[in-house]
Amino acid sequence: MAAPLELSCWGGGWGLPSVHSESLVVMAYAKFSGAPLKVNVIDNTWRGSRGDVPILTTEDNIVSQPAKILNFLRKQKYNADYELSAKQGADTLAYIALLEEKLLPAVLHTFWVESDNYFAVTKPWFASRIPFPLSLILPGRMSKGALNRILLTKGEPPLYHLREVEAQIYRDAKECLNLLSNRLGTSQFFFGDTPSTLDAYVFGFLAPLYKIRFPKVQLQEHLKQLSNLCRFCDDILNSYFKLSLGGTSPAGQETVDANLQKLTQLVNKESNLIEKMDDNLRQSPQLPPRKLPTLKLTPAEDENNSLQRLSP
C-alpha cells in the first residue's frame, strides 16, 4: 500500500479550491497525474509554519515548494508529463521560467502590495485563517516579503523607484499573458488534449487573478480580454475541481463578498486599535527608575559588624 500523501495548503474562495497560487499549482498537478492527495486546509487552528506553504507530508518526508513537490510526486510514479517529447519538456521549463520572471511579480503586487487590494481582500482573507494575535502581524510580514521579492528581481537600475518598478512589472505581465494566449491558441491544453506540468503552473498563476474580486483590476482586466486563457481556467475548474467545490451561486458569492467586507472592517479596526495602543505607550511620560534607599550604619553598629566578621 502506497504511503499516504498529505498536502497542507491555503484554502479556497471565489469558486477556487485555493486562492494561493503555489498551493493551486500542486493541487492541479495532483489532479492531472492522479496523485491521491489528502488536502489539509490551513485555518486559524493550524499550528505549523505558514511560511513554506504548500507542504507535502508522507511517512518519511516533508517537502515544500511546488517544484520540489512535483519532482517528489514524479519519483512516486505520478507523472503528468510522460507523453511529452524532449522538445515539449524543454518548452515546459522555458515557459515556467517565463512565468516566474514576468508574471509572478505582478501577481504578488496585485495581491500583496497594491494597497486597495491588500486591505480590502488579501489581508482580511489571510488574517481570518491565522490565530489571534498573529493574524495582526503575519499578513504584514507576508506583504513585506512579497515586496522584497519583487524588488530583488526588478528593483535594479535604471528602475530606482517603486512606481517605475510597478509600471515595468505590469508591462512584463501583460506581455507574458499575450505570449501564453498565443501559445495556447484554440487547444484545450498547452500540449494538446492532455494536461501537463505547464498547465498546472499556468492555471495556478492565472486562476486566482481571474476569479478573485479585487478593487484594483489592472492585470485582471487584461486577462479577461484573452478569452482562451479564461476558458482554460474554467475548463480545469469544471473538469477537475467541480466535485470538491460544489459550485457557488451568484447569490452565494455575494454573501461571501459581504462577509469578507465585514471581516475587512473588523481586522482593520483591530489593527488600528493595536497601533493606537502602541503609540500611546510610546508617547506616555516615562518615570525615572526608582532608586532603592541606602541604609547607613551608626558608628556603634559598624563596629559590631566588623567584630562579627573578624570573630571565628
CORDAZI-V461253 format. One record per backbone hydrogen bond with DSSP energy under -1.0 kcal/mol. CO is the residue of the C=O (numbers start at 0). NH is the residue of the N-H. If there is no record, write none. Layout:
# CORDAZI-V461253
CO:NH, CO:NH
This chain:
# CORDAZI-V461253
4:37, 5:56, 6:39, 7:54, 8:41, 10:18, 12:15, 19:23, 20:24, 21:25, 22:26, 23:27, 24:28, 25:29, 26:30, 27:31, 28:32, 29:33, 29:34, 34:36, 37:6, 39:8, 42:45, 54:7, 55:62, 56:5, 60:57, 62:55, 64:68, 65:69, 66:70, 67:71, 68:72, 69:73, 70:74, 71:75, 72:77, 73:76, 80:83, 84:88, 85:89, 86:90, 87:91, 88:92, 89:93, 90:94, 91:95, 92:96, 93:97, 94:98, 95:99, 96:100, 97:101, 98:102, 98:103, 102:106, 103:107, 104:108, 105:109, 106:110, 107:111, 108:112, 108:113, 113:117, 114:118, 115:119, 116:120, 116:121, 117:122, 120:124, 121:125, 122:126, 123:127, 125:128, 126:129, 130:134, 132:135, 133:136, 133:137, 136:140, 137:141, 138:142, 139:143, 140:144, 141:145, 142:146, 143:147, 144:148, 145:149, 146:150, 147:151, 148:152, 149:153, 150:154, 153:155, 155:158, 157:159, 160:164, 161:165, 162:166, 163:167, 164:168, 165:169, 166:170, 167:171, 168:172, 169:173, 170:174, 171:175, 172:176, 173:177, 174:178, 175:179, 176:180, 177:181, 178:182, 179:183, 180:184, 183:186, 188:191, 191:188, 195:199, 196:200, 197:201, 198:202, 199:203, 200:204, 201:205, 202:206, 205:209, 206:210, 207:211, 211:213, 216:220, 217:221, 218:222, 219:223, 222:225, 224:226, 225:229, 226:230, 227:231, 228:232, 229:233, 230:234, 231:235, 232:236, 233:237, 234:238, 235:239, 236:240, 240:244, 241:245, 248:252, 249:253, 250:254, 251:255, 252:256, 253:257, 254:258, 255:259, 256:260, 257:261, 258:262, 259:263, 260:264, 261:265, 262:266, 263:267, 264:268, 265:269, 266:270, 267:271, 268:272, 269:273, 270:274, 271:275, 272:276, 273:277, 274:278, 275:279, 276:280, 277:281, 278:282, 279:283, 297:301, 298:302, 299:303, 300:304, 301:305, 302:306, 303:307, 304:308, 305:309, 306:310
